[in-house]
Amino acid sequence: MYQYDHYDQTIVEQRVVQFRGQVRRYLAGQLSDDEFRPLRLMNGLYLQRHAYMLRIAIPYGLLSSRQLRLLAHIARRYDRGFGHFTTRQNIQFNWPELMDVPDILAELAGVQMHAIQTSGNCVRNVTSDQLAGVAEDELEDPRVYCEIIRQWSTFHPEFTYLPRKFKIAVAAAAQDRAAVQVHDIGLYLVKNAAGETGFQVLVGGGLGRTPIIGKVIREFLPREHLLSYLEAILRVYNQLGRRDNLNKARIKILVKTLGIEPFRRLVEDEWAQLKDSALRLEQIEIDRVSRFFAPPPYDPAAAADTGFALQLARDKAFATWVRHNVVNHKMPGYRAVYVSLKAPGTAPGDATHEQMDGLAGLADRYSFGQLRTTHTQNLLLADVRQGDLYELWRQLHTLKLASPNVGTLTDMICCPGLDFCSLANASSISIARQIQEKFEDLDYLYDLGEIRLNMSGCMNACGHHHVGHIGILGVDKKGEEWYQISLGGSSEKAASLGEILGPSVPRYEVADTLERILQVYIEQREEGERFLDVVRRLGLEPFKERVYAKAGAGAGAGAGAGAEAGAGETMLAEAV
């Protein structure tokens, strides 16, 4: 993983000193709330419903065991014993005291971490495929380019105060595991007809109040022009993006308003002035950064292990966990292991300080001292010998982190909702618990197959409900919590936005409503069809008929609730 040099470390430490002084002056009454607000947001500090929330950057989701131990320490000493992993591969702490935040940032700097540009109208944390570097379907490791983009965008003087926040994702595999098409800029590593590696560039994607799938602005961009082309896009956006209307300030609105062809012409004109500048990405720089992501010292004898097959045959529970939480690795004898943060009765994405400490130890023992955070709010041990899987599984059990539910209905994405967020209209965590209780039978979940359920507590879409196979949006209806359901969304390569099924349902009916939807799927599916496939084949009508068959006061009372959902995107939102 990337290691700070002297300049990186000095910059991060100086930022801590600056913010310590700003907090001291604020607490002394020398800075007003309005003066302090942009200063704290520049350091990832939000004021939420009950307390401050600190968002810490985890670039492209990569963590060392040392860093995870520090996060466990922060949860234990400065918070209430847990942290929340987000869809941008970051971690949030919901209960720090303001006076303690400079100390937290100082401790983070000691392990090469920070909270810089995790909020505000700037380029946020660059995200990628959690299987980067180990995926069988990968062209090459996209983390190299994520790191190059991170270094270019951090403290970029021209893009510190953009019209709105700006998010970039990079992927290089046949399967999109990073929701590339719903980012402000999405980058797919591709090869052209000559066999040269470059990027397909998408622009103008995003969720929130106006969900849009990104559009291709360039089919092939040579990789030496990566930074100059990104700079051209951001310059056009910075010049023309709206600053008079918060809900229309994202680049997706600019692209939609102008049209992709006029927007492309503006970018190409800007790029013509930049492509041969100092922004040109030389091979020597790509090679320099690539060295930080060299493969670990894999054991060539790992593929000869026979104990793994024996354990699969002997232990049915272990075999079930392997089937759902373990995926193939490009190195023979190794596997990548998903650590589910979706155990029954827990808030999706949360991990306790004991679990983080325990996982750090398991990473040291089984995965070369590294972990990854995922787009779906789980963790990943990317480099586990298959001969170590059985013992790893047993130890994950003791940490309550071995739920074999990855890819199932209960492996849901869920924002913090009304429990924490000052923007939320409705609870998310309580609905997640309702769903967990309703669908606790693993055999039933396995029979349903792959289902992506995403839930947000407001229109900001931090839970990515628009691209869930099943999406749930919490809305406020005259002071009561109702839930709008959509079907058919996906953040995969064939990306799509879900369609609203009908009137919203009251909170106590959410799980029962899902059951009726799933029953239609069970009755109508053909051999090998996933839930998403059936929705796309049948459309909404069969599901709508089943859900609203009981009609009358129960189903109809929520009509129109969606129209009153949320106050739009704000600076606080983590949504793509």
BATORTOR-343182 format. One record per residue (C-alpha): y, z, x. Coordinates in steps of 0.2 Angstrom, whole numbers, plus 5000, padded with zeros to 4 digits. Layout:
N
YZX...
***
This chain:
576
500050005000501849975005502550115017504350155019505250115035506650215042507950125031506950145015506750335018508650355023509250265007508150374995508550535004510450495003510250454984509550634982511050714991512250614980511450664964511350844969513250844971513450754954512350884945513251024953514950954948514350914930513651094928515351164935516251064921517050944933516150794926516150754907514650704897515250524897515550524916513850604920512850494908512850334919512550444935510950524928510350364920510450284938509250414943508050394929508550544919508750534900509250664887507950664874507650754857507250924865507650914883507950804898506650674902506350604920505550434923504750414940504450234947502650184952502950014959501649884951500650044947500050084964499850274969499150364984498150524981499550614990500850554978499750594963499550774970501450784971501550724952500350864948501450994957502950934947502050944931501451124935503151194943504451094934503751044917502451104905500951054914500750874910501450704913501450544902500950374909501950224902501650044898502750004913501550094924502750234927502650414923503750524913504050714913504750774896505350954900506250964917507851074918509350984924509651104938507951064945508050874945508850864962507450964969506150864960506950704967506950774985505150814984504750644977505650574992504550665004503050564997504050394996504350404978505950404967506650374950507950244955508150094943506950164930508350154918510050074916510549894914509749834930508049764936506749894932505049934939504149764943502349774935500749684938498949674935498049844938496549744945497749654958496749634974495049664967494949554952493549414953494649294943496149314954497049174964497849294977498549474977500149474966500649644973501349554988502649464978502949614967503449714983504549564989505449564972505649754972506449754989507649614984508149684967508349874972510249914974510649724972512549734971512749594959511449654947511749834945512649814929511849674919512149654901510549744897508949804906507849674915506049674917504849564928502949554928501849454940500049404938498849294947497249304937496449194924496549334912498349414909498149594910500049624913500849554897501749434907502449324893503349464885504449504900506249444903505449344918503649324919502749244934501049174935500349124952499648954951499148804962499848624960498948464961499148464980498348634981499948724986500248904979501748934969502349014952502448954934504049044928504349104911505949174904506649254888505149354883505249534876504849644861506049774852507049724837506849534841505149504848504949334857503649254868504349194884504649004887504148914903505648864912504748794927502948734928502848754947504048844959503548834977503449014983504748994997506048984983505449134973506949244976508249104975507649054958507549234952509349254958509849094949509149154932509949324934511649254938511649144923511149294912512449404920513849274917513349224899512349374892513249464878514049634882514849654865513249684855511949794862510649724850510949544856511249584875509449544881509149374890507949324876509349314864510349204877508849094879508549084860510449044857510648914870508948834869507748824884508248654890510148694891509748864899508548774911509948654916511148804919509848884930509448734940511248694943511448874950509848864960510448704968511748814977510548944982508848864986509248835005510249005007509649155016508649195000507349065006505649165007504849125024503049135027503349265041504049385028502549345016501349385030502349545034502249615017500449555015499849665029500249815018499049755005497549715017495849755010495249935014493749955025492349905013490549955018489549795020487949895015488649944998487849794990486049854996486150014986484750034973485150204966486450134954485150024944483950174943485350294936485750154923483950154918483750344917485350404909485950314893487650404893488050344910487550174906488650174891490150234901489750094914489749964901491450014894492450084908491849994924492149814928491649694942492449694959492649544970491749634984489849644982489249824980490949894973491649914955493349964948493350114936494450144922494950324919495250344900496750444896496250434878495050574875494950634857496250764853497450714867499050614867498750444873499350424891499550604895498650684910498750874914499150944931497350994934496750814929497950734941497450854955495650824952495950634951496850644968495250724976494150594968495250454974495050524992493250534991492750374981494250254982495050254999496450374993497250264980497350244961498250124949499150154933498850024919499849934906498750014893499150194899497550224908497150254926496050154938495050184953494950014960493750024975492150124971490450094979489250064965488150194973489450324970489750284952488550414945489250564954491050504950490550494932489950674932491550734940492650644928491650734914492150904921493950844920493750774903494150604909492550514906492850454888491850294886493150204875494050084886494449924876493950004859495050054844495450224851495950164868497650144860499450124867500550254860502350294863502950484863503750454846504650584836503850724846505050694861506050534858507850544851507750364845506050384836505950364817504250434815502850524824501650424835500550564843500050644826499550474820498550444835497650604832497250554814496550394820495450484834494750594821494350464808493550344821492550474832490850384830490650284847489250184840490450124826491850084839490649984849490049884835491849844831492049774849493649744858495149794848496949824855497849954844499749974849500850104840502750134841503850264833505350144831505949964833506149984852504349944853503950054868502150054861502149864861501549864843502049674841500649624853499349734847497849654838498349794826500149854827500850014819502650044818503350204812504850184800506050304791506050294772507350414765506850554777504950524776503850444789503050284784502050154794502149964794500549874800500449704808498949604813498549464825499649504840499049484858499849494876498449394884498649214890498649154872499949274868500549294850501649414839500749504825501249474807501749614795500349644783501349704769502249864763502250014774501050154770501350344770500750444786499250524778498550344773498650264790496850294796496150254779497150094779496450044796494650074789494949954775495649824787494149844798492949834784493549654780493249614798491449684798491049584782491949414788491549404806490449274813489349284829490349334844491949344835493249484840494349564828495849454834494749294832494449334814496249374810496749204818495349114808495649194791497449234791498149394783497749364765495949444765496549604774498049614762497049604747495849744753497249854759498349844743496949824731497250004724499149954722500250054711501250194717500250224733500450054741502049994733503150154737503450094754504049924750505549884760505350024772505249904786506949844783507650014787506650034803507650094818509350074825508849934837508649934856509650054866509750104884508450234882507050124877505550084889504949934879504549774887
***
